[in-house]
Amino acid sequence: MTGTVRTTAELDPHRRKLLFRAWHRGTREMDLIIGGFADAHIIGFTDEELAAFEHVCQASDQDLMTWIVGAVPVSEEYDTPMFHRIKSFHSHLVPVNR
């Protein structure tokens, strides 16, 4: 069970592969966060947005989770508009107490 609600029939092979990777990251929490965002947006991404999303997906699950919940500052390499789109998409996440 992947969790995705999007059919891949309308996606080109690159988007299909990236959607699969978004839902098979390694931790279920990041599958839901990254995969849910991909379900909602991947079909409408421009080529530049697709590349930016793919770049964010290269970060480790542990790093992404700590950045999204605000436990540590985002690495400069990943402090991008795409990362902030993902984070705001999941703005219901409560920051970790420090």
N, C-alpha and C positions, 0 to 999 in steps of 0.2 A: 504494500500500500504506500503510495507516494504522498498523497495529500493534495496533489494538484487538482484543480477543478477545470483547468484549461485543456481543451483538446489540442493536439499538436498538428492536426490535419492542415490547418491554415498557416502553419509556420514553415519558413525555409529551414534547410538542414542546420545552419549555424544557430538560429534561434532555438530550434528543437533541442540541439545538444546542450546549449546553455541553460535552457529550462530544466532539462534532466539534471544537470550539474547543480542547479540551484536547489533542487529537491533532494539531492543525495550528497550532502556536504560532509556528514560524519556525525553530527549531533542533531537530534530531533529538534531542539530549540532553534538552531540556525536554519534547518530545513524549513521550518515554519516561517521564520522571519524573511529569509532571502527568497525562498520559494513562493511565499505569499505575495511578496512585492513583484517577483517576476511574473506570476500569474496575472496580476493587475496591469502590468505595464509593458511587458516584452513585445507584444504585438505592435505597439505604437512607437517603439524606440527608433530613432534615427540611427544611422551607422555609427555616428560619434557617441551617442548615448549607449548603444550596444557595447562599444569598446570600453566606455567608462564603467558600465555595469560589470563587464567581464574582469576589468582591473580590480574593482572592489571585491569581486568573488575570489580573487587570488589570495586575499588575506585569510589568516587562520580563523577558525570558528571562535577560538578563545579571545583573540584580539577583537574581532568584530563585536562579540557580545559585550566585552568590557567597554568598548567605545560607545555602543548603542545605549547601554544603560548609564553611561556617564561615570563609570568607576575610575577610568583613567582618560587622559586627553587622547584624542585621535592622532595617530602617527601622521606626520606632515605628508607623507606619500599618499595616504588615503583620505586626507581631509579635503575632499572634493565635493562639488555640487551633487554628484550622484550619491555619495555616501550620505549626505544630508537629506536627500530625497528619501532614501531608504529609512533613515532614522526618523524623519517626520512622518512617514507612512505608518510607523509603529510607535507613534508618540504616546500611546497608552502605557508604554513600559515605564515603570517607576524607577528613578535613579537609585542606585545603591547608596545606603548610608555610609558616610565616610568617617 
